[in-house]
Structures are given as structure tokens and as C-alpha cells.
């Protein structure tokens, strides 16, 4: 929403009468920072997408990944991408600075670029961004905190150049992208219990 305060967010949400009515059916107090945060957390619980090709491969199905995807996974590990993008969701657990190996040129620095420092007020957190989980990453373009990288190919190149300090040939980039595409799971729509 690119808003600066809860008041600004609530003002935007209040403009949708259907959303407001539905929200109050679940949260009688209506839009508050706490209720909105809780609603988002509850929504995120519905975004579980198991049974990606990668999950099947991890469970022993050697044919679940193509040779290209397996090579992409090997490159992912060799280039230390798993240092930040680790665990079952392949990331999402830390805040890291952009530009570990090369200066990342943001152009004009915005409040969003300041990153974690906006919350902690600690200088050490300047330019630190939350490392995203990579599950379903092929479905979440555009990429990065500004949303200014339109393709997964571009995101991989940027991360390799600025975070890892590597410039790989295009066929290796293609293989890493193929691996990342193997992280797309099967979505089963959440069936909520409607409040009457």
C-alpha cells in the first residue's frame, strides 16, 4: 500500500464498503493496526503450497526435477544462495544488506531503501531488507523491495552480481531460474468458514 501510517492505511481500506463490511464480520472493532496485522497473518497461513517438484525430489522422487533444475540447484548451493535463502521456505528469516560484494546502485535512495533501519532506528540496519522466502517465487514478480525488477532472470542476475560477486553465463542463469521455478507448489484454495 506504500503508506506511512496506520491512519493512512485505514483511510484507504475504509473506501471499500464491501471489504469494510466483511472485515467487521470477523473483527467487530473494524480496521485497527492490530486487526489488520492479524488478518494478514491469517491470510498468509492459507498460502501453503506443498508438492512442488522440489518437494517431491526431496522426498526421493529422482524424476521430479529435470537435469536443468538439478544443475540449477547445484549452482544455487555453489554460489552460496542458501546462506540467506535456507530452511524449508528457502529464506524469509533474516534481514540482509543489498550490495555485499558490489555497491548496489539504487539511484535516488527512498525510505523503502533504508530498509530495516526504518523500524529499528539503528544505523547498522541501514539498507537491510528482509530476505524473502523463495517458495512460489516464479509467481511473485516484480522483485525486490521496490518492485523494479520485472523478471526472475533479472533478479537472479542482480543477486549474483551484487550479493555473491559472480557473473555467470546465461545458461547457468537459466538453470538457476529453472530450479527456482521448481519451487512452485500446488495451491489448494482455502475454504473459510463464513461468519453468518
C-alpha positions as CSV (number, residue, x, y, z in Angstrom):
1,X,0.0,0.0,0.0
2,X,3.0,2.3,0.4
3,X,1.5,4.0,3.3
4,X,3.3,5.9,6.1
5,X,0.9,5.2,9.0
6,X,-2.0,3.0,10.1
7,X,-4.3,6.0,9.7
8,X,-3.3,6.3,6.1
9,X,-3.9,2.5,5.6
10,X,-7.2,2.6,7.4
11,X,-8.3,5.6,5.3
12,X,-7.7,3.6,2.1
13,X,-9.4,0.5,3.4
14,X,-12.4,2.5,4.6
15,X,-13.1,3.4,1.0
16,X,-14.2,-0.1,0.1
17,X,-17.6,-0.7,1.7
18,X,-17.8,-4.4,0.9
19,X,-14.3,-5.0,2.4
20,X,-15.3,-2.9,5.4
21,X,-18.5,-4.9,6.0
22,X,-16.8,-8.3,5.5
23,X,-13.9,-7.3,7.8
24,X,-16.2,-6.2,10.6
25,X,-18.0,-9.5,10.4
26,X,-14.7,-11.1,11.6
27,X,-13.3,-8.1,13.5
28,X,-16.2,-6.3,15.1
29,X,-13.8,-3.4,16.2
30,X,-13.2,-2.8,12.5
31,X,-9.9,-1.7,10.9
32,X,-7.1,-1.2,13.5
33,X,-3.4,-1.8,13.1
34,X,-3.7,-4.9,15.3
35,X,-6.7,-6.3,13.4
36,X,-5.2,-5.7,10.0
37,X,-1.9,-7.3,11.1
38,X,-3.9,-10.3,12.4
39,X,-5.9,-10.6,9.2
40,X,-2.7,-10.6,7.1
41,X,-1.2,-13.2,9.3
42,X,-4.3,-15.4,9.0
43,X,-4.3,-14.9,5.2
44,X,-0.6,-15.9,5.0
45,X,-1.4,-19.2,6.7
46,X,-3.6,-20.1,3.6
47,X,-0.7,-19.7,1.3
48,X,0.8,-23.1,1.9
49,X,1.7,-24.8,-1.4
50,X,3.3,-28.2,-0.8
51,X,4.1,-30.7,-3.5
52,X,6.3,-28.6,-5.6
53,X,8.6,-30.5,-7.9
54,X,11.4,-29.7,-5.5
55,X,9.4,-31.1,-2.5
56,X,8.8,-34.4,-4.5
57,X,12.5,-34.6,-5.3
58,X,13.5,-34.0,-1.6
59,X,11.2,-36.9,-0.7
60,X,13.1,-39.2,-3.1
61,X,11.4,-38.9,-6.5
62,X,14.5,-38.6,-8.6
63,X,12.4,-37.8,-11.7
64,X,10.6,-34.8,-10.1
65,X,13.3,-32.4,-11.2
66,X,14.8,-32.1,-14.7
67,X,18.5,-32.2,-15.2
68,X,18.4,-28.5,-15.8
69,X,16.7,-27.9,-12.4
70,X,19.1,-30.2,-10.6
71,X,22.0,-28.3,-12.1
72,X,20.4,-25.0,-11.1
73,X,20.0,-26.3,-7.5
74,X,23.7,-27.2,-7.5
75,X,24.6,-23.7,-8.8
76,X,22.3,-22.2,-6.1
77,X,24.3,-24.0,-3.4
78,X,27.7,-23.4,-5.0
79,X,27.1,-19.7,-5.2
80,X,26.0,-19.7,-1.5
81,X,22.5,-18.5,-2.2
82,X,21.3,-20.9,0.6
83,X,23.3,-18.8,3.1
84,X,20.4,-16.4,3.1
85,X,17.7,-18.5,1.3
86,X,17.8,-21.5,3.6
87,X,15.4,-23.7,5.5
88,X,12.1,-25.1,4.4
89,X,10.9,-21.9,2.8
90,X,14.3,-21.0,1.5
91,X,14.6,-17.7,3.2
92,X,12.3,-15.2,5.0
93,X,14.1,-15.4,8.3
94,X,16.7,-12.6,8.2
95,X,17.4,-9.1,7.1
96,X,20.5,-8.6,4.9
97,X,22.1,-5.5,3.3
98,X,21.9,-5.3,-0.5
99,X,25.3,-4.9,-2.1
100,X,27.5,-7.3,-0.1
101,X,30.1,-7.8,-2.9
102,X,29.4,-4.7,-5.1
103,X,27.8,-1.4,-4.4
104,X,24.2,-1.7,-5.3
105,X,23.1,1.5,-7.1
106,X,19.6,2.4,-6.0
107,X,19.7,5.7,-7.8
108,X,17.8,8.1,-5.6
109,X,17.5,6.4,-2.1
110,X,14.0,6.3,-0.8
111,X,12.6,5.5,2.7
112,X,12.0,1.9,1.4
113,X,15.6,1.5,0.5
114,X,16.6,2.4,4.1
115,X,15.0,-0.9,5.0
116,X,15.1,-2.3,8.5
117,X,16.6,0.9,9.9
118,X,13.1,2.5,9.4
119,X,11.9,0.1,12.2
120,X,15.0,-0.3,14.5
121,X,16.5,3.2,14.1
122,X,19.9,1.5,14.3
123,X,22.5,2.7,11.7
124,X,23.7,-0.9,11.4
125,X,20.3,-1.8,9.8
126,X,20.6,0.8,7.1
127,X,19.8,-0.7,3.7
128,X,19.0,-4.1,5.2
129,X,16.0,-5.7,3.6
130,X,14.0,-8.8,4.6
131,X,15.3,-11.8,2.7
132,X,12.2,-13.3,1.0
133,X,11.3,-16.9,1.1
134,X,11.7,-18.4,-2.4
135,X,8.7,-20.7,-2.3
136,X,6.5,-19.8,-5.3
137,X,9.0,-17.1,-6.3
138,X,8.2,-17.6,-10.0
139,X,4.7,-16.3,-9.3
140,X,5.7,-13.2,-7.4
141,X,7.1,-10.7,-9.9
142,X,8.1,-8.0,-9.8
143,X,11.0,-8.5,-7.5
144,X,12.8,-6.7,-4.6
145,X,11.6,-4.1,-2.2
146,X,11.0,-1.6,-4.9
147,X,9.3,-4.0,-7.3
148,X,11.6,-2.7,-10.0
149,X,13.0,-6.0,-11.4
150,X,10.3,-7.5,-13.7
151,X,11.7,-10.9,-14.3
152,X,13.2,-13.8,-12.3
153,X,16.1,-13.9,-14.7
154,X,16.8,-10.3,-13.9
155,X,16.5,-10.9,-10.1
156,X,18.9,-13.8,-10.3
157,X,21.5,-11.8,-12.2
158,X,21.2,-8.9,-9.8
159,X,21.6,-11.2,-6.7
160,X,24.6,-12.9,-8.3
161,X,26.3,-9.7,-9.2
162,X,25.7,-7.7,-6.0
163,X,25.3,-10.3,-3.3
164,X,27.6,-13.0,-4.5
165,X,30.0,-11.1,-6.7
166,X,29.6,-13.5,-9.6
167,X,28.7,-13.0,-13.3
168,X,27.6,-16.4,-14.6
169,X,26.9,-17.4,-18.2
170,X,23.3,-17.1,-19.4
171,X,22.9,-20.9,-19.5
172,X,23.7,-21.1,-15.8
173,X,21.3,-18.3,-15.1
174,X,18.6,-20.2,-17.0
175,X,19.4,-23.3,-14.9
176,X,19.0,-21.4,-11.6
177,X,15.8,-19.9,-12.8
178,X,14.6,-23.4,-13.8
179,X,15.4,-24.6,-10.2
180,X,13.5,-21.6,-8.7
181,X,10.5,-22.5,-10.9
182,X,10.6,-26.0,-9.3
183,X,9.7,-24.3,-6.0
184,X,6.1,-23.5,-7.2
185,X,3.8,-25.7,-5.3
186,X,0.2,-26.9,-5.7
187,X,-2.2,-24.4,-4.3
188,X,-5.4,-25.7,-2.7
189,X,-7.7,-22.8,-2.2
190,X,-8.5,-22.1,1.5
191,X,-12.2,-22.8,2.3
192,X,-13.0,-20.4,5.1
193,X,-15.8,-20.9,7.5
194,X,-18.1,-18.0,6.7
195,X,-19.4,-15.9,9.6
196,X,-23.2,-15.6,9.3
